[in-house]
Amino acid sequence: MDYGLLFILLLVSALYASVGHGGASGYLAIMALYGFSPEVMKPTALVLNLFVAGVSFIHFYRNGYFKPGLFGWFVITSIPAAFIGGMIDLDPYIYRKVLGVLLIFAVLRMLGVFGKMQKEAQSPSRVLAMLVGLCIGFFSGIIGIGGGILLSPVILLLGWADVKQTAAISALFIWINSLAGLAGDYSNGLQISAQILPLIVVTICGGFLGSYLGSFRFNEVRLRQALSFVLALACLKLIWM
C-alpha cells in the first residue's frame, strides 16, 4: 500500500467533509493520478463517499444545520436518476474528459467562489428543486460522485440556504446518491479496489476530523486553496492528457 496515497486521501477527505462533501471528486482525481482503472475508480469512490458523507452529515445535523423540507424535494428525483446513471458505462476516454470538466466545479467551490454569493434564504421552487435533483443525480450516477460539488453551488446561488445548511443537505444528498449509484453499478458487475479497507479507514478518520471542525466554524480558506490547486492539476491531466 502506498502511504503517500493514504496521506493524500486523509487530507482530501478532511477538507471535503469540512464543507459537507463526501470527496468523491477528489478521490477520483487522486486515483486517476495513481493509475487506477476507470472501472475500479467509480465504485471505489462511491464506497468512500458513503462513509465520509455519513460522518459529515452526523456532525452538521447535530449542530442543527439540516433543512429536511428542502432536502426532500432534491432526493425524490435524484435517487432513481442516480440509479439509472450508475447503470451507464462510459468509454474511458469520454469518462476522463467529463470527469475533468466536472472537477472544475470542485475547484471553484473550494476556492469559495460560490460561497461569496450568499443571499438571504429564499423559499425554494419545488419544481425547480426536483429538476435540479434529477439532473445532478443522473450525472452523478454516470460519473461516480455523490453530486455535492454540483448541488452546493446551486443551493447557494439560488439563496435557498446558508453555507452550513447547504453542507448538511449536501452530505445526506451525497450519501443517498452514492448508495443509489452503487446499486446501479452493481447491476453491471461491481469492481472495487482490492485496497478498499485501508482507504476506508483513512477517509473515515479524515471525514470525522474535517466535519467536526467544519461544523464548528473552522476557517480553512488556505487549505481549500491548496486542495483546489491539486484538483486543478488533475483537471489538466484528465482533459488534455
Rosetta blueprint (number, residue, H / E / L):
1 M L
2 D L
3 Y H
4 G H
5 L H
6 L H
7 F H
8 I H
9 L H
10 L H
11 L H
12 V H
13 S H
14 A H
15 L H
16 Y H
17 A H
18 S L
19 V L
20 G L
21 H L
22 G L
23 G L
24 A H
25 S H
26 G H
27 Y H
28 L H
29 A H
30 I H
31 M H
32 A H
33 L H
34 Y L
35 G L
36 F L
37 S L
38 P H
39 E H
40 V H
41 M H
42 K H
43 P H
44 T H
45 A H
46 L H
47 V H
48 L H
49 N H
50 L H
51 F H
52 V H
53 A H
54 G H
55 V H
56 S H
57 F H
58 I H
59 H H
60 F H
61 Y H
62 R H
63 N L
64 G L
65 Y L
66 F L
67 K L
68 P H
69 G H
70 L H
71 F H
72 G H
73 W H
74 F H
75 V H
76 I H
77 T H
78 S H
79 I H
80 P H
81 A H
82 A H
83 F H
84 I H
85 G H
86 G H
87 M L
88 I L
89 D L
90 L L
91 D L
92 P H
93 Y H
94 I H
95 Y H
96 R H
97 K H
98 V H
99 L H
100 G H
101 V H
102 L H
103 L H
104 I H
105 F H
106 A H
107 V H
108 L H
109 R H
110 M H
111 L L
112 G L
113 V L
114 F L
115 G H
116 K H
117 M H
118 Q L
119 K L
120 E L
121 A L
122 Q L
123 S L
124 P L
125 S L
126 R H
127 V H
128 L H
129 A H
130 M H
131 L H
132 V H
133 G H
134 L H
135 C H
136 I H
137 G H
138 F H
139 F H
140 S H
141 G H
142 I H
143 I H
144 G L
145 I L
146 G L
147 G L
148 G H
149 I H
150 L H
151 L H
152 S H
153 P H
154 V H
155 I H
156 L H
157 L H
158 L H
159 G L
160 W L
161 A L
162 D L
163 V H
164 K H
165 Q H
166 T H
167 A H
168 A H
169 I H
170 S H
171 A H
172 L H
173 F H
174 I H
175 W H
176 I H
177 N H
178 S H
179 L H
180 A H
181 G H
182 L H
183 A H
184 G H
185 D H
186 Y H
187 S L
188 N L
189 G L
190 L L
191 Q L
192 I L
193 S L
194 A L
195 Q L
196 I H
197 L H
198 P H
199 L H
200 I H
201 V H
202 V H
203 T H
204 I H
205 C H
206 G H
207 G H
208 F H
209 L H
210 G H
211 S H
212 Y H
213 L H
214 G H
215 S H
216 F L
217 R L
218 F L
219 N L
220 E L
221 V H
222 R H
223 L H
224 R H
225 Q H
226 A H
227 L H
228 S H
229 F H
230 V H
231 L H
232 A H
233 L H
234 A H
235 C H
236 L H
237 K H
238 L H
239 I H
240 W H
241 M L
